[in-house]
Each structure stands twice: as structure tokens, then as C-alpha cells.
């Protein structure tokens, strides 16, 4: 319905459920995933790692979520799930809902129409690196690769910090404590939320491995020693099979690969998720970039003495996902009816380290943008009502949109679009300058993803964010469940009117949140 053409620069889980109803209490627990430091993490039902969310294509998912943290608000976003017709279930605070306050409950109900591998995570106050993130595994009997593998495995990769985000964020944003604006460097890499992991492997079997980068910041190289990977899915999109021995995943990206076991159990093998050091301003001598796991053919035999290596961190040896082909051969979207240019940069805004898109640092409006669209009538088609700091782009019904991202910053930035996957039509070389205006030899059937490397959580909290308001007059046929509105009411938060909560004059933004709130600079 809403087509999007994009031009862009720059532990084993089960898989089948009969009822997808989840009752989740979001709670604090203490854990030491890297074996170096125990700290509070955010779990579900007093457990961490948090559970995988599992469903079948066509199945309805219900998540009853209660915030039992006591000292923080929360929310949950189902990353990569389109939420067509259920926009209020998407999860980002300030966009589709109010934050869920301590003691408050919020129910998500939506139907799964997409196969593949996804993940859920908090979308409130930069919270998810403290632990509230887990896999979403969608089983598809109609998969073009059904019958070509025997079992499924799930592999999550993450950076890990010993300090909690509310302690790290002020120092990151502070120009006094952090004059360079550099992102905090993690303390370790973890794999399936542990220092190491292993999979029991049967000789001759083929495994589909769902690989998910749930990191805050780090990108990962992934390789399995002496085992080829056949890529069959990226970000929920089936691909034409592609063989490789090294892949690269930015945070929030996913790949599913097939791995065929050796014909005998003569030895065990290592696999590694290695953080890309080029993401960091420096690499401390104490930081081990590798998170290593094992394919266990025979538990009586020794583990490998060393992890597999790949010789280079420059990305040149990893498979280039730009060349992947979608299995459905969906043709290039055209003609383009709207072009949006995003110039991405970083710098100092109001004495804080911030990111900008078109010189705007995103700041949450007083009223979630969805609630504004649903409550201001015909004025919903005007970007003004969403507030300047929401960086709102209002799109017409059935637009085909070309989005150009010019990365003017010195670092890379993963970029995720809610509600869609996009075709990647062109990508320039590093330092090639801004886009010239016309795609050069675009693929006839471009690969589609919902995340590319051009939104680390550090960048989100620093304002790297924009809002697409799609077909707002048609959107007004939707409604927000009463329990979700009650979450706003219970906290005294507005839920009607423009970005400034003005319910009488929608173009009057007096009192709107136009600049980011100050940080607690304790230097």
C-alpha cells in the first residue's frame, strides 16, 4: 500500500507456538553476562536473558506488559514488524505512545504478516542496552527454504557496558566531560547474552542460524571456522541463496544463514562474533573484541584452542549485502513521487553533544506524533503541528519516496525505518561527497532491509531521529485503545492536540519542546 523506494548513501530457541500470548512484568535483576562485573539489568518476569517472542505467520500476538521497574519508564518496540493498521502498538515513546510509567500496564495486540527474524527492545530513554531486548522468531511453513534444514538455532551478538545507561548518557552528552563527542566504548562483547555459548551439532545435519545484532553501538563480523554460510534472509526478506564465510552486521541488523555440519564428529569448531574496532575512537588494551562460541560435535573432545580469524577489520573481506537479491525479485519501485534529503551530522547543540538531521536535533513532542495526527483533523497534513523538533515529513497516500541520506559525520550510523523495509538503490564510496541527483545503474531488483549502516542507541539519545507521518487523513480511521490513553492520563501527560498540546489552535506551538532537555553535567 505505502511503497517506499530508498536511495541510501553513504542457547537455542524453539520456533513453534500454538498461542502467542505473553504476560510480561518488566523487572530489575542482577546478572554478570561477561563474567567480569555483576550489575542490575532489565529483565522480564525476573528472568534475564529475556524470552524470545515466537509466532507463526498469520498469528495474532498479544503482549500484556507491566512496568515493575519502580524507578524508570519503559516501552517496547517490535523492530521490523510493520504494524500496518496497528500503528499505536509500535512502541517508540513520543511517536506512537506515552512512556509506560512505573506500575502502569500496556497491551500490544497485532497480527504477524511477515516471516523472518526480528527483535524487540525498549524504545524509551536509551534504555535497551541495559538488557530489555530479545529475539522475535517468526515461523513460516511457506518459506522457500522449508525442508532444506533440519533445525533452527538463534545467535545474538551484543556489546556490553558495566555502567547503566542513566549513568553513561549524561557524560556522553556533556561537552565538558566528553569534548570530542565520542561514544562510550563497551567493556566487552557477549554472545547469546553470555561470555560464550555452544550449540550441540549432529554430523550431516543442516542448521538455519538466525543471527541478530542487538548491540547498543558495535557492528560485528561473524564467521564459523571451516563452515560456509549460505545467506537466505536479511531483516525479514528472503534472499536468493548466497554462500560466504564472513558476514558483517550493524546493530539492529539480522541475517539467517544455512550451515551444514561436517559428516563426522572428529573435532569441535569455534565461531566468532568480532566487534568492528573502526566504530570506536580507541580500543582499550583490556577490551576483547571477540565473543567466541562453539559447534560441539562431541562433548568428550577438546574445544578449539583459538577462535577463527579473518585477517582484516576493514570490511573488505565480508560479504557486501548490497549485492544480495530478494527471492521474490520485487522490481525497483518507480516512478518516484517524492524525494527527501537527509543531511546527517554531529556537533554541539545548546552546549550538548548532539546529532542532527538537516540541522535539527530531534526532541520528543509533548504529545506523541500519532496522537497529534489523530486529533487535529485536516491540519494533520501540515508538518507544523508535529513541532519543528520532531523533524516531521508528511507523506501522501501511496507516495513512492526516494530518501537520500548524506552522512556528513566522520562516523557510520545505522539507520532504521519503522513500518517498512526499503530498497537500497545506491551507496557511495566513503568520502564521495553528497548525492548528485540521479541514481547510477540502480539494481533491477534491489535488496530490501529495514536497517542499514549509515542508528546506534547513542545516536538516538543524541537526537538522530526524524518522523514520517504517512497519509495522516487515512490514518485517522485508526483509533488508540483506551488503556493506552490511560497510561498518559495516569502520568498527567497530554494526549491530544499539536506538539505543544494546544487543542484549540493547532498551528500555535507556544510551549513546544524545541530543544533537548539539559543534561546533568556532574563534571
N, C-alpha and C positions, 0 to 999 in steps of 0.2 A: 504493500500500500504506500508506505513512505520510502521511496527509493533514495539511496544516498551514494553518489559517486565521490570518491575521495582521491585527492591528489596530495601526496604527502612527501615533503622534503624531510630534506634532512635525513611394617605394618601393612597389611593387605586389607582392603576394604571389600565387603560384599557389594553386589551390584543389583540385586533384585529385591523389591519390596512389594507387598500387596496393598499396603496402605501408607500413604505419605502424610502422616500427621505427627507433628513434633511439638512437644511441650518443653520449652527451654527457659530455665532460670539462668540469667547471666550473673555469674558469681566470681569472687576472687578465690584463687587457690595459690599455694606456694609450689613452685617447681624449679628444677635445675636442669634444663634440657641439654646444655652443653657440657655438663659435668664440672663447671668451673665456678658457678655462682648461683645460689638459690635466691629467688625473688618472687614477689607477687605477680601472677599472670591472670588474665581474664579467661575464665573457663565457662563451661555450660553444665549446669546441674552438678556443680562441684567436681567436674572432671576436666582434665586437660592432658593431652591434646583433645580438642573438641571433636564431636562426632561428624562423620560425613553425612551430608544430606543426599539421599538416594531416591530416585524415582524412575518411572518409565515414561517414554514419550506418550503424551496424551493424558497423563495422570495429573490430578489436582494435588497441589502441595498446600498444606496448612501449617503454619508455624505460629504457635502461641508463645510470645516472648515476654518475659517479665524481667525488669531491671532490678536485680538484687545487689548491685554493687555498693549502694549506700552513699558513695562519695563522687560518682561521675554519672553523667548522662550517657546514653548509648543509642545505637541504631544498627540495623543490619541491611546491607546491600547484597543482592544476589547477582554477582558480577557476571555479565554476559547474557543473562536472561532478559529477553526483550520486554516483557511486561506489557505487551500490546493489549490495550483495553483495561489494564490494571496498574496504571501509572503510579497510583498512590502507594503501591506495595514495593516500590523500587528501593527505598531506604536512605538516600542521602538527605541529611538534615539541611534545612534551609532551601531545599529544592522541591522535594515531594512530601515532606513531613516536618513536624516539630521533633526536637530531640526527645527521647524517652527518658523521663526523669526517674530518679530512684523511687522504687516502689510502684512505678507505672507499668502497665501491660499494653501490648500492641500485637494485633493479629494480622499476619500476612496470609492471604489466600490468592493463589494464582495457578494457572494451568501451564504445564510444560509442553511446548510445541517444538522444541529444538533438541536434537540429540547432542551428545558430546560431553566435554569435560569443562567444568566451570568451578567457581569457588565463591564462598560467601565471606563477608568481612564487615566489621564495623565501618560506618561511614559518618563518624562523629568525632570532631576534635582531634583528628590524627591518632585515633585510639587503637586501630587494629594491630600495629606492631607489638602491642602488649599482650597479644595472644588470641584475640577474638577473630579468628579466620580459619576456615576449613574447606574441604573439597565438596563440590557438587558433582555427583556422578549420575548421568542420565543414560539409561539402558535403552537401546534401540534395536528391536528384533529385525527391523528392515535395513540395518546397516549394510552397505555394500561389502563390508569386510566380515560380516557374520559368517561363522563357520571356518574362518581362516586362522582362528586362535583357540586355545584350549582354556585359558584362564586370564583373568584381569588382575593387574597389580596397580597400586597407586603410589606415586613418589612425589612428595612435596619437598621443596627447597626454600630455605629462608636464611636471611641474615638474622642475627640476634644481638640485642643490646642488654647489658646488665642494669642500666638505669631505665626507669619508666618514662614514657613519653611526656607526661606533665612536667617532669624534671628536665628533660632534654630540650623540649621545644623553646622555652624562653632563652636559653643560651644560644641556640641555633639562630633565632631571630634577632638577637641583640647585636647591634653593631659595635658595642663596647667589648663584649666577651668574644665575639666572633667577627672581627673586622673584615675578614676575607669572604664571609658568607658561605663558607664551606659546610657541606652536610656532615653531621656526625658520622664517624666511622664505626661500623659494628664491632662487637667484641668477638664474634665467632660466626661460623656458618653451621647450620643444622640441617638435618635430613630426616624427613618424617618426624619433625619436632624432637629430635634426639641427636646426640653426638654421632651416632652411627645407626645403621639399620641393616637388615638382611632379609632376603627372600629365599624360601625353600624352592629349589628348581628341580624338575624332573627331566632327565635326559630325553631329547627328542620333541618335547612339547614346545608349542609356540605361545608366547605371552603378549597380551596387549598391555603396555605400561602407560598409564595416564600420568604425565609429568606436569606439575603445577608449580610455578614460581610464586610463592606467597610472601615474598620479601617486602620489606619497607623500601629498600633502596637498591640492593645489589642485583645485578644481572648475573646469570650463571651459564657457564659452559657445562655440558653433560656428555659423558662418554662411558661406554661399557667395555671393559677390557676384552678384546678378542671376540666381540659380539657386534654384528652390524645391527643398526636400527632401520626399520622401514617406516617412514612417516606416513600416517594415514588420516590424521586430523590435526588442525590447528584452530584453537579458540572456537570449537564447536562446529567447524566447517570441515567436512570430509575432503581429502585431497587425493589426487592421483598418487599412487604409491611412489615414494622416493627413498632410495637407500642412501644412508650416510653413516659415518662413525662418530660424528661430533655435531651437536646442536647447540644453539645459543638462545636463551630465554630471558627477556627483560622481565622485570617484576610485573605480575598480573597475567603474563602470557602462559598458554598451555599448549602442549603437544601430546598426541597419542602416537606411540610407536609400537611396531611388532618386533619382538626379539625371539629368535628360535634357539632353543638350548642345544648344547653340544650333544652328540649321540651317546656319550658315555659320561660317567661320573668320576673321571680320573683326577680332577682337581677343581678347586673353587676359584672364583674370579671376583675381582673388585670392580666397582663402578664409582664414579666421582661426579659430584656437583661442585664446580670450582667458581668462586666469585671472581668477576672480572675486575682486576685491580685498577683499570683505567677509569672506573667510576669514582675512585677515591682520590682525594688530594694527596694523600700519602698512605703508605701501608706500614703500620707498626710492625716491628720485628716479632711481636708476640701474637700477631694475627695469623692464624692458619686459614688460608683462602679455601682449602678443600674440606668438603664434607664427604666422607667415604662410606660406601655401603658394600654389601657382598651378595653375590649369587652363590648360594650354598647348594652344591650338588651332593656333597657328602659331609655331614657334620663331624664325622670322625677324622676328616682330613684337615690339615692346617689352612689357616687363612693366608691369602697372598701377603707378602711382606711389604709391598708398596702399592700405592694407587696408580692407575694408568695415567700417563701424561700425554700431552698433545703438542708440546713444543713452543706454543705461542699463545699470547693473550690478545693479539691484535684483531681478532675476529676474522681474519682472512682465511683461516682453515675451517671454520664452522660453516655448515650449510647455509646458504643465503635463502631465507624464506621468501624473498621477493620472487624467486623463480618457481615457487610451488604453483600447481594448477588445481583449482577446485574440481572435485569429482563431478559435480553437476554441470561443469562447463558454462556457467552463467556468463553471458556476454557483458562487455563493457556497458555500463549504464550511459545512455545518451538519448536525446541531447540534454546538455546541462542547462538548467533554467536559473540557477543562482550560484554565484561564486562568493565564497567567504575567505578572506585572507587573514590568517592569524600570525602576527609577528611576536615571537616568544622571546623574552629576555629576563634578566635578573638585575637587581640593583637595590638601592636604598629608597624606601618609601616611608615617610613620616618617621625617620630615624630607626627603621627596622629593615632587616634583610628580607626582601620580598621578591616574588616573581610576578611578571606582568604578561598579559596578552593584549596586544595593541595598547600598551601603556596603561592598562587598567589592572589593578590588583583586586582580585575577587574578594568581596566581603559579603557574608550572608545577610540577606534582607531580613527585616523584622517579620515579614510574612513569607512563608515558603512560596516559591515561584508558582508551583502548581496551584496552590490555593488562591493566589492572585489571579491566575488565568481563569479560574472557575468562578470568580466573584466580581469581576469588573465589567462584565458584559462585552459590548463591542470594542471597548478600549483595550481588550486583551490583545489585539493585533498591534498595539503600539509598544515598542521596546521601552519607552519611557516608564511605563507603570511598574516595570520589574526592577527599576533602580539602575543607575549608572554602574554601580559596583558589582552588579550581577552579570555584567557583560553579556546581556541577552541578545540573541539573534532570533528574530521571529521568522519562521519559515511557513510558506503557503502550503496548502493541501496538495500533495502529490508532486512537490518540488523534487527535482533531481539536483543535488547540491554538490558542487565541487569545493572542497576545503583545501586550501593551500596553507601549509604550516612552514613558516620560515623561522628556523631556530637561530636566533641571533646571539644566543648564550654560548659560553665556551664548553658546556657540558651537555650530555644527552638527556632526553626527557621522554620516558614512555608516555603515551597519550591514549586514553581510553574513552570510547564513546558509549554512553548508556543507551540501551534500547535498540541497537543496531550492530551489525558488522559492516565494515566498509571495504570497498575495493581499493587496493593500493596500486595506484596508476603510475606513479613515478617517484623516484627517490634520488636525490642528487648525491654527488660525492661530498665528502667533508670539505668545508670552506669553499663551496662552489658559488656562494652568493645567493641572493634572493631569486625566487622563481621568475622566469622571463615572460610567462603569459600563456604558453601553449605546451601541452604535454608532448614529449618527443617519443615517438614509437611506443605508445601505451600497449600493454598486453591485450590481446583479443578477449581473453578470459582471465582477468586479474584475480590473484588470490584475495580472499576476504579474511579479515581479522577484526576483533573488537579492541585490540591493544597493539600499538606499535611503539618502537623506541624513537621518540623524537624529543608517566606521572608518578614519580616516586611520591610516597606519602609526605616526605619532607617538602616537596614542591607544592603539594595540595595545601598543607597548613600555611605555606608562604604565599598562597594566592594564585597558583597556577590552575585556573578554573574558568570556564565560561558556560553559559546556559543556552541551550537550544530550546526554543518554545515552538513546538510543531503544531501547525493547524489549530490554533487556540479556539476558534469558534466551533470546530468539530469536537475538540477536546471537551467542550462544555457539556457534551452529552454524558460524560462520566460524572461520578459523584464520589465523595470521600466518606468511608464508613464512619458512623458516629463515634465508635471507640477511638478512632484516630484523632478526630477533632477533640475528644475529651482529654487526650494526652496534652494538647495545647492548653485547654481551659484549666486543667488542674495545676498548670505551672504559671498561669496568668499570661500566656503568650498569645499574641493576636493570630487570627486565622482567616481574616477577610481583609479585602482592600488591597491597595497598592503596596509597594515595598516599604513604605513608611507607615503602613497600617491605616492610611486615610481611606475611609469608606464613603466619603462624600465627593471629594474632588480627586479623581484618580491620577491626574497629572500634577498634583501638588505633592512634591516629595520632601517637604519640610520635615526634618526629623529623621530622614532615612539614614541607614548605616552606609556612609560614603567612604570611610577609611577604616582599615583594620584596627581592632582594639589594641591598646598599648600592651607591651609585654612587661612581665615582672623582671626587670633588669636588676639582678642582685649583685652586680659587679662592685 
